């Protein structure tokens, strides 16, 4: 394997690889192992329609639900097979130079590099608590990609700082996959139709336990979404995805997501208190970045004890001593903390 292939393999590493069957899973940032009963019922009810091709009317309903949820119009919505599809479509825009903010979710860089797009990494640093500095983004970049809140640092950047990166002639992609896990979504740009070139990416995976279904959407100007959708095949999104997007954007579901976000904030406070100075930066989302001595050995020892955590060295700018852990309910999270303490004492 060449060094280039090895680097790509690291960027393609995600938490599901660390979370093998049978392990207590603190590696994957999905809130629940299965969708709630009401959502399962909606999906089950849609099964009888699988003999027909996905209907345009179903896509219309899904886009209308998303638009109403964010104060947009339906033509400003593109339903996706998971947020990762949104990243895979970015090369369609033919950017001259893409700036990707790191450490962050690595799929955008993989998609762009695989398509031959020049990529400049914009590295954020622990000295700044991994906060976004707009002056680090090269002026010549006509595509900028960042996460908010950011995976794996769990940092929530101020909306005005993110918005300052928007300008004519540039596409600004903000990955808000975890935005609905933050109470009130205070720094979201999902409702901003006034910023030129803005694309906001949303996922339904984390809150609703839908990682296996692949459901998400893009928000942006209609002409920009049309360019992105150009290479997609006919019937690009299945009927179950359209039903899930519709259901999860209806008012009752949005209210439930907000309640879950408030609960997750309490759980995160408990996790931070238990982990102490192992936490690199106070988390704004329900996962935390840790730095532990002998991180690889710690991760392997936890695995031997039946616990999975996410390795951090596959994120540009982080090291083998970095681990990402998903926040769970206190009684479950305490199992991780107790095991971690034992491992650190043993080492």
N, C-alpha and C positions, 0 to 999 in steps of 0.2 A: 504494500500500500504506500503510495506517495505521500509526502507531507501535506500536499493539497487535499488528497482524499481523506487523510487523517483529520485535518482541520474541518472538513465538511462533515465528517462523521460526528465530531464533537458538537458541532452546531445543530445537528439533527437529533442529538440526545435530548429526551424529555423525561419528565417524571414518571411516566407510565412504564419506562424501562426499569427504573429503580423499584417500582412497586410490584414485585412478583406475587403471584397468587399465594395466599396463606400468610402473608406478612401484614401486620398492622400498618395501614397506609397513612404516612405523614408526608409522602413524596408528591402526591397529586393534589392540585389545588381545586378539586371539585368538592363542593360543600357536602353533598350527600351521595351515597352509593347508588341511588335510584331516584327517579322522579317522584314527586308526591302523588298520592292516590288520584286526586282530581285531574292531574295532567295525564297520568296513565289512562284514565277513563276516556279522556279526549282522544288520545292516540289510538286506543283500542277501537273506539267508535269509528275512527277513520279507516280502519283496516279493510272494511267491506268495500271501500272505494278503490282499492289498489289494482283492480282489474281495468281501471281506466287510466289514461294518461293524466298527469297533473293538469288541472284546468286553469285557464287564464283567470277565471273568476276567483279561484282560491289564492292565486298570487295577488290579485287585486285586494282581497280581504286582508291578507297578511301585510301588505304594504300600507294599507289604510290603518291597520292597528298600530304598526310601528310609527307611522306619521302622527297619529293622534297622541301616542305616548310621549313623543318628543317635540310636539308643536311644529312639525314639518308638513310638507305636502307629500302625497304618495309617490310622485315622480322624483322625489329626493331620496327614495329608498330602493336598495337593491338587496334582495334576500339571497343568502349565501349558504352553501354547504359547509358551515362552520367558518369561524373567523379566518382559519388558515387559507381558505380559498381566496379571501380578499387579498392576502399577501401574494398568493400565486398569480393573481391577475395584474399586479403592479407593473411588471415589465411591459405590459401592453401599452403603457403610457410613453414608452421609449425615453426615459430620462437620460440626460447627458451625465449627470453625477448625482448619486444618491448618498445622503448623509443618514446614517443609522445610529441612533443614540444607544449607548451601552453603559453598563450591563442591562440587558433587556431580553425579551423573547427573541430567539434567534432565527425563526422561520423567515422573517422579511429579508434578512441578509442572504440566506440560502437561496431564496427564490430569485433575488436580483442578481447575485453572482452567477447562478446557473444559467441565467439568460444573457450573460455577458455585460451586464450593466456595471460601470465603475462604481465602487462603494467606498466611501470614506467613513471610518468609524469615529464617532464623537464620544470620547470616553469621559464618564463622570467618575468622581473620586470620593473616597471615604472622608477626606479632609473637608469636603463640602457636604457631607452627609448624603452623597449621591443626588444632590439637588440639581435640577436643570439650570444651566447657564446658557442663555441665548447666544452670547458672544462666542461660544465654542463652535457653533454651527457655521460652516463655511458659506460665505455669501453666494458663491457660485453654484451651490447645490440647488437643483430644480426639483428635487424630491427629498423630503425629510420624513423620517419615520421614528416615532417614539411611543412608549407606553405610558398610560396615566390612569390609575396608579400603575407603577412599574413592577414588572415581574423580572427578577426575583427580590429586588430591594425593598418592595412594599412602600415605596415613597410616592406620595401624591403631590404632583407639581402644581403650583398656582396657575389657574386658568389664564390669567393675563400674561404670564411668562410664555406659556405654550402658544397662546394666540399671537404673541409678538413675532413668531416665526412665520406667520402667514404673510404672503405678498404676491402681487401679480406675477405670473410666470412661474410660480412654484406650487407644487402639490404638497400639502402638509397632511400626513397620515397619522392620526392619533388612535392608538390601540387602547380602547376603553373596555377591554374584556372583563375587567374586575370593577368597573365603575359602579355597578349596581350592588356591590358588596360594601360600599361606603355610604353610611346614612346620609340621605339628602343629596347625594351625588354633587357635592358643592363645587368641584372644579371641572365638571363635565362641559364639553363643548358640543354635545350632541344636538342642542337646540339652536346652534349658531349657524344661520344661513347667510350671514353677512360677510364672513371671512373668505376671501378669494382662495380657491384651490383646496379648501378644507375637506378631508375625508375622515369620518369618524367610524371606527370599526367596533361593533358590539358582538358579544358572544352570549349564548344562553346556556352554555355548558356548565359554568361554575356554580351558579345559583340553583339550577334546576336539575342537575344530575343527568345531563344529556350528552355526555362525551361520545357515546356510541352512536348517536343520531346525527351529529354534525349540523348544528343550527346556529346561524348568526345573520348579521346584516350590515350593510354599509349605508351611511348617510352622507349625502353630498349633492353638489349641483347636478341637475339632470344630464347636462351635456357631458360632464365628467364620468358619471355612472354609465352612460351609453358607450363611451370609449372603452371603459373597463369590461363591459359585458360583450363587446364585439366578438371575441373568440370563443365564447361559451357555446356549448352544444344546444340543440333543441331540448326542451324540458330539462333545464340545468338543475332544478331543485325538485326533490320528490314531494309527494303529497303529505307524508308525515312531517317533513320539515316545515312545510307551509302551515300545517295545523299547529305545530308546536310554536312557531313564531307568532301566529295569531293569538293563541291561548296565553302565552307568556307576556304579551304586551297589553292585554286587556286590563282595565283598572283594578280589578280584584287581585290579579297576579302582581301588578306593580306595587300595590299596598302590602301584599304578603312579602315581596322581596325587600321592601323597606323595613318591615318588622324583623326579617331574618338578618338584615344588615345591622340593625341595632343590637340584636342578640349576639352577632358575631363580634361586634366591638367590645362587648362585655367579656366574651371568651378570649379575645386578643389581649385585653388588659390583664386577665388572669395569666395567660401564657407568658407575657412579658415579665410579670412579677415573679413567676417561677423560674424563668430562664436567666434573669439577672443580667450580668455584664457580658453574657455570651451573645446577646442581641446587638447587631452592628449598628442599627439605626431604628428608632421607634417606628413600628409598622403602622401604616394607615389602612391596610387591607388585611384580610384574615390569613396571612402567612407572614413568616419572619425570616430574615436572613441572619444566620449565625456565623460566628467565626470561632472555631475550636482548635486547640493544638492537635496536631497529628490527625487532621480531619479525615483523611482516607481511612486510617485505621479505626477511627471512631465510627465511621459509617459502616465499615465491614463488621465491626463488633456488634453494633446495633442490629445489623442484619442477622447475625448469628443468634441474637436474642429475639428474633421474629419481628423486627421493626424496620420499616423502610423510610428513609429520608432522601431528599433530593440532593445529589452532588452539585457543587457550585462551580467547579472548574471548567465546565463547558460554556459558561457565560463569559464573554470577553471582559477582561479586567478583574475577574475573580480568581481564586486559587483553590487548591485542594483542601485548604482549611475552611473554606466556606461551605455551609450547608443551608438548604432552604427547607423549612418545615411548615406544613399546613397546620393552621389552628383548628382544633376540634373542641368539643364540649369539655369542660374542666376535668371531669372524671376520666375521660379518655386521654386527654392531653397529659394528665399527671403520670400516666403509664410511660409515656415517652420521657418525661423529665426524670423520673426515677431511674429508668434504664440508662439514660445519658449520664447521670451522676455516677452510677456504678461503673460504667465504662471509663469515664474520665479518671476515677480513682484507681481502677485496675491498670490504666496506662501510665 
